[in-house]
Amino acid sequence: LLLALALLSPWGSASGTCPPRCVCASNILSCSQAVLSAVPTPLPRFTAVLDLSHNNVSRLRADWAPGRLAHLHALLLSHNGLSFVSTEAFAHVPHLRHLDLSSNRLRALEENLFSDLAELEVLLLYNNEISAVDRTAFDNLGRLRKLYLGQNRIARFPLELLRDGTRLPQLALLDLSANRLRSLPVGELQALPAWLRDRLYLHGNPLACDCPLFQLVARGRRRRLSAVMDFQEELRCLLPSATVPVGILALAGRQPLNCSEAREAVLEAHLGDTVTLSCDTRLRAVRSRHWVTPGGERVLEEGGNGSAALLANGSLQLRALRPEDAGTYACWVGGPLLNETLYVELLVHNFTLHGPHDTLNTAYTTLVGCILSVVLVLIYLYLTPCRCCCCRGADKPPAPRDDSINSSVLSTTPNHAAGVPGEPCRSHSASATGPGQNGRFKVGGTPQPPPRHGPKVQRKVSDPDSVSSVFSDTPIVV
C-alpha cells in the first residue's frame, strides 16, 4: 500500500524528484536558506509555490526555468542580493499571481520588465535600491491589485499610470513610503478614486510643505483613509529653510504658510445646468447604494424622480437645476463589512451663465455704441452752424433796442442797457470794427422799421448770441 501511494505521489516519478537541500510538500517547493547561488534544476513542472528566499541568487536570467511552469502561481525571491532580472525572466511562468522580489539590490525597473505577467496580482519590490522606474515596466498588468515600492530611492514615480484607470485598472494598494519624493501632483492625486487613495502610502518622504499638500492629507483624515489614519506621525514635510521636518497636519494656521482646510465636496452650478454628484466612496466592493436629496427624497438604483437619476457608476445626475435643488446631498453606500455615508453640498447661483454668442453680442453692441458716440461728437464739432451765420454781412440790420428784454431771455450773454455797447456777432469785414471797441459793433446805429399793428404777433430779429443761433439760422418767433 505504501508503495502504491509513493507511485501515485508526484514526487514518486523521475520528473518529480525534489531538488537537493529543498523541502517538498505536495506542489510546494521550499528551498529557503539553502545557501543557493542559482535556481536549482530540474524543477518539477507541477510546482505551484517556489520559495527561494534567503539565498545568494544574484542574477535571474531568462533560462532559470528551462521548461514552462504552467502551474506556478507564487515565486518568492526575497533576501537574495538580486541585482539583475532579465526582461525575459518571466516568459515561462505566465500564470504567476504572486511575485516577491523584496529586500534585494535592484536599482531600476526597466522597460516591459513585467509585461509577461498578465495574471499577476501582488508584486513586492520594497527594500531595494530602485531609483528609476520606467512607465512601461508595469504594462499588461491588468490584474495587479497590490504594488509595494517602499524603502527605495525613487524621486519620481509615474503617477500618470493611475490617472485614467486603464493602465492598472485593478490596483487597490500602492506603497511609495520611505522614498525620496519631494513633491506630489496634488491635483492628480485628489482626482483619484477614494478607494485607491485609501491605500496610497506616501509617508516617510522628504516632501516640501505647502498648503495643497496639507489639504490633501487633511481631507484624508476627514474621510478616515487608512493611509492617513495609520501613519499620521510619519506624514511629515520640510518647511522652507528648515532642517527638521514637521507634521503635515500641524500646518493648520502655522506660519509662514498659515494653511486652512478646504471644504469637502462643494459643487457650484447655475440655473438650468446639468450636474453630476460623485459618490467617492472608499469601499471597493459596494453591495447597495442610494442618494438622499436635501428634501429627504430617496433616489434609488432603479431610477429617479425625472430631474434626478442614479447613474451606473453610482453618481447622481441632476438636470435643469432650480433654486430649490441647492442643499446637501447624502450618498449612502453599503459594503460587505461596513457602511459609509458621503455628503456633497450643491450651491445653485440664481442666474444663468452667458454663452459664447451672448458675449459676442455684448461686444458688438459696445463697439457700435462707441462708434455712434464718436460720430455724434464729430457732428457736433464740425457740422454745428457758426455763430456768425445769423449776420451775413453789413446789409442785415442789427436787433432793435427794444428787443433787449426778449433777447436776454434766450441769449447766453445778457445784453447791456441802452446806450451801452451790446454783444452782437463779429463781422466778417475788418472795416466793421471801430477803434476803441475791441473788435465789436455798437448797437443802435441803424434806424428801426415802424412796428406793425394787427392781430399778428410782431416778428423780431433774434439776438446773435441766443441759443437759437447755435442750432438754426431761422429766428425764433416770440
Buried (B, 14 or more C-beta within 10 A) or exposed (E): EEEEEEEEEBBEEEEBEBBEEBEBEEBEBBBBEBEBEBBBEEBBBBBBBBBBBBBEBBBBEEEBBEEEBBBBBBBBBBBBEBBEBBBBBBBBBBBBBBBBBBBBBBBBBBEBBBBBBBBBBBBBBBBBEBBEBBBBBBBBBBBBBBBBBBBBEBBEBBBEBBBEEEBBEEBBBBBBBBBEBEEBEBEEBBEBBBBBBBBBBBBBBBBEBBBBBBBBBBBBBEBEBBBBEEBBEBBBBBBEEEEEBBBBBBBBEBEEBEBEBBEBBEBEBBBEBEBEBBBBBBBBEBEEBBBBBBEEEEBEEEEBEEBBBBBEEBBBBBBEBEEEBBEEBBBBBBBEEEEBEBEBBBEBBEEEEEEEEEEEEEEEEEEEEEEEEEEEEEEEEEEEEEBBEBBEEBEEEBBBBEBBEBBBEBBEEBBEEEEEBBBBBBBEEEEBBEEEEEEBBEBBEEEEEEEEEEEEEEEBBBBBBBBBBBEEEEBBEE
